[in-house]
Amino acid sequence: MKRHKRDMNQRAYQRGYHAGLCGKDREACPHENMAQREQWLGGWLEGRDAQWSAMTGISGLSELSRVESA
């Protein structure tokens, strides 16, 4: 659990995915660090793709867990 909390890039990706899935604008990225910003935007893009594929709600979150395990 503690290791999961320390991986800021993974957390940025997850939060970006959720933002994209909810339809938020990519300008809403809260990160200044370039590596975390890239991860957030990558997650945002995947989340938007899932939203466009009608994978909202539980199916979108299950897609996130599938992507994380890969």
N, CA, C and O atoms as a printed pandas DataFrame, in Angstrom:
     atom_number atom_name residue_name chain_id  residue_number  x_coord  y_coord  z_coord
0              1         N          MET        A               1    0.822   -1.189    0.000
1              2        CA          MET        A               1    0.000    0.000    0.000
2              3         C          MET        A               1    0.870    1.257    0.000
3              4         O          MET        A               1    0.612    2.199   -0.749
4              5         N          LYS        A               2    1.887    1.261    0.835
5              6        CA          LYS        A               2    2.722    2.450    0.902
6              7         C          LYS        A               2    3.445    2.694   -0.419
7              8         O          LYS        A               2    3.611    3.839   -0.838
8              9         N          ARG        A               3    3.873    1.626   -1.068
9             10        CA          ARG        A               3    4.558    1.782   -2.343
10            11         C          ARG        A               3    3.616    2.384   -3.383
11            12         O          ARG        A               3    4.028    3.207   -4.200
12            13         N          HIS        A               4    2.366    1.974   -3.349
13            14        CA          HIS        A               4    1.372    2.512   -4.275
14            15         C          HIS        A               4    1.207    4.020   -4.076
15            16         O          HIS        A               4    1.054    4.764   -5.044
16            17         N          LYS        A               5    1.238    4.457   -2.842
17            18        CA          LYS        A               5    1.092    5.883   -2.569
18            19         C          LYS        A               5    2.293    6.685   -3.076
19            20         O          LYS        A               5    2.153    7.855   -3.430
20            21         N          ARG        A               6    3.447    6.069   -3.109
21            22        CA          ARG        A               6    4.645    6.792   -3.510
22            23         C          ARG        A               6    4.794    6.930   -5.018
23            24         O          ARG        A               6    5.521    7.808   -5.483
24            25         N          ASP        A               7    4.130    6.092   -5.782
25            26        CA          ASP        A               7    4.272    6.133   -7.235
26            27         C          ASP        A               7    3.392    7.261   -7.793
27            28         O          ASP        A               7    2.237    7.043   -8.158
28            29         N          MET        A               8    3.951    8.441   -7.847
29            30        CA          MET        A               8    3.193    9.621   -8.254
30            31         C          MET        A               8    2.820    9.591   -9.729
31            32         O          MET        A               8    1.787   10.139  -10.113
32            33         N          ASN        A               9    3.640    8.962  -10.562
33            34        CA          ASN        A               9    3.311    8.876  -11.984
34            35         C          ASN        A               9    2.072    8.018  -12.213
35            36         O          ASN        A               9    1.218    8.358  -13.032
36            37         N          GLN        A              10    1.975    6.907  -11.489
37            38        CA          GLN        A              10    0.810    6.045  -11.623
38            39         C          GLN        A              10   -0.447    6.755  -11.113
39            40         O          GLN        A              10   -1.516    6.647  -11.713
40            41         N          ARG        A              11   -0.309    7.470  -10.017
41            42        CA          ARG        A              11   -1.451    8.216   -9.485
42            43         C          ARG        A              11   -1.877    9.310  -10.453
43            44         O          ARG        A              11   -3.071    9.560  -10.619
44            45         N          ALA        A              12   -0.921    9.959  -11.088
45            46        CA          ALA        A              12   -1.248   10.999  -12.068
46            47         C          ALA        A              12   -1.997   10.384  -13.238
47            48         O          ALA        A              12   -2.957   10.971  -13.736
48            49         N          TYR        A              13   -1.567    9.205  -13.685
49            50        CA          TYR        A              13   -2.244    8.520  -14.786
50            51         C          TYR        A              13   -3.683    8.178  -14.404
51            52         O          TYR        A              13   -4.612    8.416  -15.175
52            53         N          GLN        A              14   -3.856    7.623  -13.217
53            54        CA          GLN        A              14   -5.197    7.244  -12.761
54            55         C          GLN        A              14   -6.121    8.449  -12.662
55            56         O          GLN        A              14   -7.274    8.395  -13.091
56            57         N          ARG        A              15   -5.617    9.521  -12.101
57            58        CA          ARG        A              15   -6.451   10.720  -11.966
58            59         C          ARG        A              15   -6.752   11.347  -13.323
59            60         O          ARG        A              15   -7.838   11.888  -13.529
60            61         N          GLY        A              16   -5.806   11.278  -14.239
61            62        CA          GLY        A              16   -6.057   11.750  -15.590
62            63         C          GLY        A              16   -7.095   10.900  -16.294
63            64         O          GLY        A              16   -7.938   11.418  -17.026
64            65         N          TYR        A              17   -7.034    9.592  -16.073
65            66        CA          TYR        A              17   -8.018    8.687  -16.661
66            67         C          TYR        A              17   -9.419    9.033  -16.161
67            68         O          TYR        A              17  -10.367    9.110  -16.942
68            69         N          HIS        A              18   -9.535    9.238  -14.859
69            70        CA          HIS        A              18  -10.837    9.586  -14.285
70            71         C          HIS        A              18  -11.330   10.927  -14.828
71            72         O          HIS        A              18  -12.519   11.085  -15.104
72            73         N          ALA        A              19  -10.433   11.879  -14.980
73            74        CA          ALA        A              19  -10.826   13.181  -15.523
74            75         C          ALA        A              19  -11.303   13.042  -16.964
75            76         O          ALA        A              19  -12.301   13.655  -17.345
76            77         N          GLY        A              20  -10.614   12.253  -17.759
77            78        CA          GLY        A              20  -11.026   12.028  -19.141
78            79         C          GLY        A              20  -12.338   11.288  -19.226
79            80         O          GLY        A              20  -13.170   11.585  -20.083
80            81         N          LEU        A              21  -12.528   10.327  -18.345
81            82        CA          LEU        A              21  -13.757    9.551  -18.322
82            83         C          LEU        A              21  -14.952   10.423  -17.932
83            84         O          LEU        A              21  -16.074   10.193  -18.385
84            85         N          CYS        A              22  -14.701   11.417  -17.094
85            86        CA          CYS        A              22  -15.771   12.329  -16.672
86            87         C          CYS        A              22  -15.997   13.456  -17.681
87            88         O          CYS        A              22  -16.938   14.236  -17.534
88            89         N          GLY        A              23  -15.148   13.545  -18.696
89            90        CA          GLY        A              23  -15.337   14.543  -19.735
90            91         C          GLY        A              23  -14.692   15.885  -19.443
91            92         O          GLY        A              23  -15.035   16.885  -20.074
92            93         N          LYS        A              24  -13.764   15.923  -18.499
93            94        CA          LYS        A              24  -13.094   17.184  -18.186
94            95         C          LYS        A              24  -12.119   17.559  -19.297
95            96         O          LYS        A              24  -11.650   16.706  -20.050
96            97         N          ASP        A              25  -11.829   18.838  -19.380
97            98        CA          ASP        A              25  -10.925   19.367  -20.391
98            99         C          ASP        A              25   -9.483   19.009  -20.052
99           100         O          ASP        A              25   -9.130   18.909  -18.877
100          101         N          ARG        A              26   -8.653   18.816  -21.065
101          102        CA          ARG        A              26   -7.254   18.469  -20.809
102          103         C          ARG        A              26   -6.476   19.610  -20.176
103          104         O          ARG        A              26   -5.402   19.391  -19.616
104          105         N          GLU        A              27   -7.000   20.817  -20.257
105          106        CA          GLU        A              27   -6.345   21.959  -19.610
106          107         C          GLU        A              27   -6.509   21.925  -18.095
107          108         O          GLU        A              27   -5.939   22.762  -17.395
108          109         N          ALA        A              28   -7.275   20.976  -17.583
109          110        CA          ALA        A              28   -7.495   20.843  -16.146
110          111         C          ALA        A              28   -6.357   20.092  -15.462
111          112         O          ALA        A              28   -6.447   19.802  -14.269
112          113         N          CYS        A              29   -5.305   19.778  -16.181
113          114        CA          CYS        A              29   -4.180   19.037  -15.611
114          115         C          CYS        A              29   -3.543   19.849  -14.480
115          116         O          CYS        A              29   -3.123   20.985  -14.702
116          117         N          PRO        A              30   -3.467   19.281  -13.269
117          118        CA          PRO        A              30   -2.947   20.028  -12.125
118          119         C          PRO        A              30   -1.429   19.943  -11.945
119          120         O          PRO        A              30   -0.897   20.547  -11.013
120          121         N          HIS        A              31   -0.727   19.223  -12.794
121          122        CA          HIS        A              31    0.694   18.948  -12.573
122          123         C          HIS        A              31    1.595   19.926  -13.321
123          124         O          HIS        A              31    1.343   20.279  -14.473
124          125         N          GLU        A              32    2.637   20.346  -12.642
125          126        CA          GLU        A              32    3.676   21.189  -13.235
126          127         C          GLU        A              32    4.873   20.341  -13.660
127          128         O          GLU        A              32    5.552   20.665  -14.634
128          129         N          ASN        A              33    5.129   19.258  -12.933
129          130        CA          ASN        A              33    6.215   18.347  -13.252
130          131         C          ASN        A              33    5.928   17.702  -14.601
131          132         O          ASN        A              33    4.842   17.159  -14.799
132          133         N          MET        A              34    6.877   17.749  -15.532
133          134        CA          MET        A              34    6.647   17.286  -16.894
134          135         C          MET        A              34    6.333   15.783  -16.952
135          136         O          MET        A              34    5.454   15.371  -17.710
136          137         N          ALA        A              35    7.033   14.964  -16.168
137          138        CA          ALA        A              35    6.790   13.522  -16.194
138          139         C          ALA        A              35    5.375   13.207  -15.711
139          140         O          ALA        A              35    4.676   12.394  -16.316
140          141         N          GLN        A              36    4.960   13.842  -14.634
141          142        CA          GLN        A              36    3.610   13.609  -14.119
142          143         C          GLN        A              36    2.561   14.188  -15.053
143          144         O          GLN        A              36    1.481   13.617  -15.205
144          145         N          ARG        A              37    2.868   15.308  -15.676
145          146        CA          ARG        A              37    1.928   15.903  -16.633
146          147         C          ARG        A              37    1.718   14.973  -17.834
147          148         O          ARG        A              37    0.593   14.810  -18.306
148          149         N          GLU        A              38    2.796   14.370  -18.319
149          150        CA          GLU        A              38    2.684   13.437  -19.438
150          151         C          GLU        A              38    1.847   12.223  -19.047
151          152         O          GLU        A              38    1.027   11.750  -19.834
152          153         N          GLN        A              39    2.055   11.721  -17.832
153          154        CA          GLN        A              39    1.266   10.589  -17.362
154          155         C          GLN        A              39   -0.205   10.964  -17.230
155          156         O          GLN        A              39   -1.082   10.192  -17.618
156          157         N          TRP        A              40   -0.476   12.144  -16.684
157          158        CA          TRP        A              40   -1.857   12.602  -16.527
158          159         C          TRP        A              40   -2.527   12.736  -17.891
159          160         O          TRP        A              40   -3.665   12.302  -18.074
160          161         N          LEU        A              41   -1.825   13.332  -18.840
161          162        CA          LEU        A              41   -2.402   13.508  -20.178
162          163         C          LEU        A              41   -2.593   12.170  -20.888
163          164         O          LEU        A              41   -3.560   11.995  -21.630
164          165         N          GLY        A              42   -1.688   11.234  -20.669
165          166        CA          GLY        A              42   -1.861    9.898  -21.240
166          167         C          GLY        A              42   -3.091    9.212  -20.666
167          168         O          GLY        A              42   -3.861    8.591  -21.398
168          169         N          GLY        A              43   -3.273    9.324  -19.368
169          170        CA          GLY        A              43   -4.465    8.778  -18.728
170          171         C          GLY        A              43   -5.723    9.487  -19.180
171          172         O          GLY        A              43   -6.762    8.859  -19.383
172          173         N          TRP        A              44   -5.627   10.795  -19.337
173          174        CA          TRP        A              44   -6.774   11.578  -19.804
174          175         C          TRP        A              44   -7.194   11.116  -21.199
175          176         O          TRP        A              44   -8.384   10.963  -21.477
176          177         N          LEU        A              45   -6.219   10.898  -22.065
177          178        CA          LEU        A              45   -6.522   10.456  -23.426
178          179         C          LEU        A              45   -7.183    9.080  -23.422
179          180         O          LEU        A              45   -8.142    8.845  -24.157
180          181         N          GLU        A              46   -6.671    8.178  -22.598
181          182        CA          GLU        A              46   -7.282    6.849  -22.490
182          183         C          GLU        A              46   -8.698    6.958  -21.922
183          184         O          GLU        A              46   -9.601    6.247  -22.363
184          185         N          GLY        A              47   -8.890    7.836  -20.959
185          186        CA          GLY        A              47  -10.214    8.034  -20.376
186          187         C          GLY        A              47  -11.193    8.615  -21.372
187          188         O          GLY        A              47  -12.353    8.207  -21.415
188          189         N          ARG        A              48  -10.740    9.563  -22.172
189          190        CA          ARG        A              48  -11.613   10.133  -23.204
190          191         C          ARG        A              48  -11.965    9.074  -24.248
191          192         O          ARG        A              48  -13.102    9.008  -24.716
192          193         N          ASP        A              49  -10.998    8.262  -24.602
193          194        CA          ASP        A              49  -11.250    7.179  -25.551
194          195         C          ASP        A              49  -12.294    6.213  -24.982
195          196         O          ASP        A              49  -13.186    5.761  -25.699
196          197         N          ALA        A              50  -12.173    5.903  -23.695
197          198        CA          ALA        A              50  -13.149    5.020  -23.054
198          199         C          ALA        A              50  -14.526    5.682  -23.028
199          200         O          ALA        A              50  -15.540    5.009  -23.212
200          201         N          GLN        A              51  -14.567    6.987  -22.802
201          202        CA          GLN        A              51  -15.854    7.688  -22.794
202          203         C          GLN        A              51  -16.480    7.666  -24.182
203          204         O          GLN        A              51  -17.683    7.442  -24.318
204          205         N          TRP        A              52  -15.684    7.893  -25.197
205          206        CA          TRP        A              52  -16.193    7.885  -26.565
206          207         C          TRP        A              52  -16.636    6.488  -26.988
207          208         O          TRP        A              52  -17.498    6.339  -27.855
208          209         N          SER        A              53  -16.046    5.471  -26.376
209          210        CA          SER        A              53  -16.433    4.090  -26.667
210          211         C          SER        A              53  -17.591    3.641  -25.782
211          212         O          SER        A              53  -17.913    2.454  -25.725
212          213         N          ALA        A              54  -18.206    4.582  -25.101
213          214        CA          ALA        A              54  -19.348    4.332  -24.206
214          215         C          ALA        A              54  -18.970    3.440  -23.042
215          216         O          ALA        A              54  -19.797    2.660  -22.570
216          217         N          MET        A              55  -17.749    3.540  -22.576
217          218        CA          MET        A              55  -17.316    2.756  -21.431
218          219         C          MET        A              55  -17.320    3.641  -20.197
219          220         O          MET        A              55  -16.273    3.906  -19.607
220          221         N          THR        A              56  -18.482    4.086  -19.821
221          222        CA          THR        A              56  -18.604    4.932  -18.648
222          223         C          THR        A              56  -19.059    4.095  -17.465
223          224         O          THR        A              56  -19.510    2.963  -17.635
224          225         N          GLY        A              57  -18.944    4.639  -16.295
225          226        CA          GLY        A              57  -19.371    3.930  -15.092
226          227         C          GLY        A              57  -18.445    2.778  -14.759
227          228         O          GLY        A              57  -17.224    2.902  -14.850
228          229         N          ILE        A              58  -19.027    1.667  -14.377
229          230        CA          ILE        A              58  -18.254    0.509  -13.936
230          231         C          ILE        A              58  -17.389   -0.056  -15.059
231          232         O          ILE        A              58  -16.257   -0.469  -14.808
232          233         N          SER        A              59  -17.892   -0.083  -16.280
233          234        CA          SER        A              59  -17.096   -0.641  -17.378
234          235         C          SER        A              59  -15.846    0.190  -17.636
235          236         O          SER        A              59  -14.806   -0.366  -17.987
236          237         N          GLY        A              60  -15.922    1.499  -17.472
237          238        CA          GLY        A              60  -14.746    2.345  -17.639
238          239         C          GLY        A              60  -13.730    2.118  -16.540
239          240         O          GLY        A              60  -12.525    2.117  -16.793
240          241         N          LEU        A              61  -14.206    1.925  -15.327
241          242        CA          LEU        A              61  -13.292    1.671  -14.216
242          243         C          LEU        A              61  -12.649    0.293  -14.328
243          244         O          LEU        A              61  -11.488    0.115  -13.959
244          245         N          SER        A              62  -13.397   -0.678  -14.834
245          246        CA          SER        A              62  -12.796   -1.997  -15.027
246          247         C          SER        A              62  -11.740   -1.947  -16.125
247          248         O          SER        A              62  -10.756   -2.684  -16.072
248          249         N          GLU        A              63  -11.935   -1.086  -17.114
249          250        CA          GLU        A              63  -10.934   -0.892  -18.164
250          251         C          GLU        A              63   -9.663   -0.302  -17.563
251          252         O          GLU        A              63   -8.560   -0.670  -17.966
252          253         N          LEU        A              64   -9.807    0.609  -16.605
253          254        CA          LEU        A              64   -8.649    1.200  -15.941
254          255         C          LEU        A              64   -7.864    0.123  -15.205
255          256         O          LEU        A              64   -6.635    0.103  -15.282
256          257         N          SER        A              65   -8.533   -0.761  -14.503
257          258        CA          SER        A              65   -7.824   -1.818  -13.792
258          259         C          SER        A              65   -7.140   -2.769  -14.765
259          260         O          SER        A              65   -6.080   -3.309  -14.447
260          261         N          ARG        A              66   -7.722   -2.989  -15.950
261          262        CA          ARG        A              66   -7.093   -3.842  -16.952
262          263         C          ARG        A              66   -5.823   -3.183  -17.482
263          264         O          ARG        A              66   -4.807   -3.852  -17.670
264          265         N          VAL        A              67   -5.877   -1.885  -17.722
265          266        CA          VAL        A              67   -4.723   -1.146  -18.243
266          267         C          VAL        A              67   -3.624   -1.104  -17.198
267          268         O          VAL        A              67   -2.449   -1.225  -17.545
268          269         N          GLU        A              68   -3.970   -0.936  -15.928
269          270        CA          GLU        A              68   -2.983   -0.879  -14.857
270          271         C          GLU        A              68   -2.221   -2.180  -14.702
271          272         O          GLU        A              68   -1.020   -2.169  -14.429
272          273         N          SER        A              69   -2.906   -3.304  -14.874
273          274        CA          SER        A              69   -2.248   -4.590  -14.683
274          275         C          SER        A              69   -1.345   -4.971  -15.843
275          276         O          SER        A              69   -0.505   -5.859  -15.695
276          277         N          ALA        A              70   -1.493   -4.329  -16.988
277          278        CA          ALA        A              70   -0.678   -4.666  -18.161
278          279         C          ALA        A              70    0.709   -4.097  -18.067
279          280         O          ALA        A              70    1.519   -4.290  -18.974
